[in-house]
Amino acid sequence: MTGNLTVHTTWADGTAQVALQYTGATDWFTMAGSPTPCPSEEESRELHDAVVQAVRDGAGAVVPSWAPREGTGH
């Protein structure tokens, strides 16, 4: 997907689900690679930021390989 997109990340029970929609549209699309293991809600926010950056970089609609930042204790 390309264009003006909205990213939505939901965390529950150790799993993050990431979906995209064309901004202003009603349909949501699950990103390839989602759901993905994610140990905490805080880390799901970091994952969300990584997905947003991947979309901005044109990395395609795939949840990027992700791991918590070193030194965060997670």
ChimeraX attribute file (.defattr): number of C-alpha atoms within 10 A of each C-alpha:
attribute: neighborCount
match mode: 1-to-1
recipient: residues
	/A:1	15
	/A:2	11
	/A:3	11
	/A:4	11
	/A:5	16
	/A:6	15
	/A:7	19
	/A:8	16
	/A:9	17
	/A:10	14
	/A:11	20
	/A:12	13
	/A:13	10
	/A:14	13
	/A:15	17
	/A:16	22
	/A:17	20
	/A:18	26
	/A:19	20
	/A:20	18
	/A:21	19
	/A:22	16
	/A:23	13
	/A:24	9
	/A:25	9
	/A:26	7
	/A:27	10
	/A:28	15
	/A:29	14
	/A:30	17
	/A:31	20
	/A:32	14
	/A:33	13
	/A:34	16
	/A:35	17
	/A:36	18
	/A:37	16
	/A:38	21
	/A:39	16
	/A:40	15
	/A:41	16
	/A:42	12
	/A:43	19
	/A:44	24
	/A:45	16
	/A:46	15
	/A:47	23
	/A:48	19
	/A:49	14
	/A:50	17
	/A:51	26
	/A:52	19
	/A:53	13
	/A:54	16
	/A:55	23
	/A:56	14
	/A:57	9
	/A:58	12
	/A:59	15
	/A:60	15
	/A:61	19
	/A:62	16
	/A:63	24
	/A:64	19
	/A:65	10
	/A:66	13
	/A:67	13
	/A:68	15
	/A:69	10
	/A:70	7
	/A:71	6
	/A:72	7
	/A:73	6
	/A:74	11
